[in-house]
Amino acid sequence: MSNQRVYNFAAGPSTMPLSVLERAGAEITNYKGCGMSVMEMSHRSRMFDEIFQEAKAKLRRLMNIPEGYRILLLQTGASGQFSMVPLNLMGESGKADYAVTGNFSEIAAKEAKKYGTVNIAASSADKNHTYIPGQQDLILDPEARYFYYCANNTIFGTEWQYVPETGKVPLVCDMSSDILSRPVDVSKYGLIYAGAQKNMAPAGLTVVILREELAGRALPCTPLMMDYKTMIDKDSMYNTPPCWCIYMLGLMLDWVEEQGGAAGMQKLRDARSGMLYETIDQSRLFTAPAQPGSRSGMNVAFRTQSEELDAKFVQEATEAGFVNLKGHRKTGGMRASVYNAMPVEGVEKLCDFIRAFDKNN
Ligand SMILES: *Cc1c(COP(=O)(O)O)cnc(C)c1O
């Protein structure tokens, strides 16, 4: 077996910085001289409480999360939030606006319909989710309890380049695949959530950032574990939280801070995706389906005109050490997921590979 690390373009779980993995490795059997691993610690111990509080404090600092907002570290997966959001926020009016711009927002809208009335405020399904609707295209329901959208469409490779204006209606946003990749004005949102396995930590942790006043009005049928109020009251420790993932989140956040925080991440992100789109646009063989102005800075979807050639590209790329470039089964083609931890150098080398393939085929 080779001990060479590959460039891993997986959509999630995804690559993590080598320095973070090495630090976790060095601490894995004996954390700070306490004689045990973080994996073996009581979640109620003082040592873990420090890890937990520090992880939240770092996230608050890096995302500039204002007072009045709570950070919850949960186990639900981003998909669990598809249910938790309507259960907690739809309230008596039972109405919500959803923008459907890809696979995950479509599932979220469908789930919300179980609990109330969903107004599809916008949809990009007419063009196979290759674009993000503009502000002027949003059809807003003034009685909606919230407006829901997914900031980055992991599968289709599109991303919102603006924050929707919805007046008094709180914004709810799935940021699973672009959280911490650029500065965000949290005060514009009622609730932000992210499955951590793309940009922030290993799988098993879901981060929820919510304006505290929105909690406490869950539908009566809401399971105890799915009520934000339960988790706010118990500081995410109603039951055992995903301790190891929370520790890893802390290490990742240290790394993000070293790279210049959210602004530093944005520079890297623009460098990576800019280089990739330029290489694709200048090639003979490859095209990016996402429309300019809607292109994702995190998931770069591209393809040739032929499925055989796509398959050949993926195979040869894998042999050259660029792995997990096959597109999602819903789209076909290729997808390079270039999250926070993907080194710019990995993208430079992938671009060289794309250019060589373009010349030779
Ligand atoms: C991956 C992903 C999800 C699903 O995440 P799980 O944690 O597997 O439930 C939801 N939304 C977006 C935008 C994603 O990228």
The ligand as a Gaussian input file, in Angstrom:
#p B3LYP/6-31G(d) Opt

LIG

0 1
 C      -24.194000      16.994000       1.809000
 C      -25.300000      17.939000       1.893000
 C      -26.486000      17.644000       2.597000
 C      -26.707000      16.311000       3.254000
 O      -25.887000      16.187000       4.379000
 P      -26.050000      14.991000       5.422000
 O      -25.223000      15.446000       6.573000
 O      -25.507000      13.772000       4.744000
 O      -27.470000      14.835000       5.773000
 C      -27.448000      18.619000       2.660000
 N      -27.291000      19.814000       2.072000
 C      -26.178000      20.133000       1.380000
 C      -26.051000      21.463000       0.735000
 C      -25.154000      19.206000       1.268000
 O      -24.051000      19.516000       0.571000

